[in-house]
Amino acid sequence: MKPISAINYIIIFLFILLSSCKNIGIQESYTMLPNINYGDKFIIEKKADNRYDYGDVIVFDSEKGFMLLFRVVGLPGDSIAMNDYICIINGKKNKWEKIAENITFEIMELPTTCEEREEEFPNGVKVRLYKETDILDEQSIAFPSFEAEYIPEGHYFVLGDTRTSSMDSRYSGPIPLKNIKGKVVKVIKE
């Protein structure tokens, strides 16, 4: 058996290095408040096993050709429904509690008031969410409730953390695995 040459070691090293590379992105919307703010930078990492779990924040290519960032709330094979912006996964409503009321901040220079909630997913991951309470335009309200739907194999159902105003899987449907670029592993606050 021939020994491995220095060139082969370099090729193996480069392969390992490139396959574990991380990408950096910038959040360009308000849909992930209170956890990821407009202008925050984030590091994404492609998972080797291509499996994502409840509560993971993923980056994916949209059907319109730009990258989006949302939270995984439904896995392949799950049924998902929603009641007053709280997920019902496989027939069981996620645990939640109200954390605060009358939180005021600005979105695109418009004052917004919301309540903050904490939702717990089936795997125990807890996430803080915003529910806007002073939305003026009824058309801007995302579906607060919907009946159960099945998530096909190879797809994930995603939602924004600002549940009242996110254009997420409630509009576009489950996200195909092939469109997912990776998982957010670190957020760098602006």
C-alpha positions, -999 to +999 in steps of 0.1 A: +000+000+000+014+034-010+017+061+016-006+092+012+013+120-005+015+156+008-008+167-020-035+142-009-032+155+027-037+191+014-067+180-007-083+162+023-076+192+046-092+216+020-122+194+016-128+193+054-122+230+057-146+239+029-173+215+039-174+230+074-174+267+062-199+291+077-216+319+060-225+353+073-258+371+066-277+403+076-313+403+088-332+427+065-367+425+080-385+428+113-402+393+112-378+377+138-383+402+166-377+400+195-348+375+189-332+388+157-335+425+150-333+444+117-296+448+108-283+420+131-257+398+115-259+360+118-237+331+111-252+301+093-238+266+092-249+238+068-258+207+088-241+176+076-272+154+083-296+180+068-319+176+098-334+205+116-355+206+148-382+226+164-370+261+173-340+261+148-337+293+128-329+284+092-319+304+061-334+293+028-339+304-008-374+317-014-394+309-045-388+346-055-350+341-055-339+358-023-328+344+010-352+343+040-347+336+077-374+319+098-379+295+127-387+258+122-421+250+139-430+218+120-410+188+109-414+164+079-444+142+086-460+164+113-494+179+112-494+216+121-523+240+130-524+273+148-548+289+173-542+326+182-507+324+169-497+294+191-487+262+172-505+229+176-482+202+165-495+166+160-527+176+178-510+190+209-510+228+216-475+241+225-472+254+260-470+292+263-471+321+287-475+359+284-442+375+294-450+412+290-477+436+276-476+470+260-440+467+246-435+497+223-409+499+195-406+512+160-409+493+128-399+514+098-404+546+118-439+536+129-447+530+166-459+495+173-472+479+205-472+442+212-473+416+239-444+392+244-450+355+247-428+325+254-437+293+235-423+259+243-419+234+215-423+195+218-385+192+222-384+216+252-370+246+233-385+279+245-388+309+222-399+344+228-424+358+203-442+391+196-479+395+190-487+430+178-517+444+195-522+477+176-522+467+140-541+493+120-543+475+086-563+443+089-547+430+057-513+431+073-523+405+099-509+371+092-533+341+098-538+339+136-554+305+133-556+277+107-567+241+105-543+212+107-522+205+076-498+177+069-461+186+062-447+164+034-415+144+038-384+166+029-402+198+040-402+221+070-429+245+082-415+279+093-428+310+111-415+344+120-411+353+157-433+384+151-462+361+144-487+389+135-468+402+105-446+375+090-450+363+054-439+327+062-452+291+056-487+303+063-485+320+029-458+301+009-463+266+023-437+242+038-400+248+027-383+221+007-351+208+023-332+214-010-338+252-005-323+253+030-289+269+032-283+261+068-290+269+105-283+301+123-257+292+149-249+328+162-265+362+161-243+393+163-264+422+176-262+454+157 
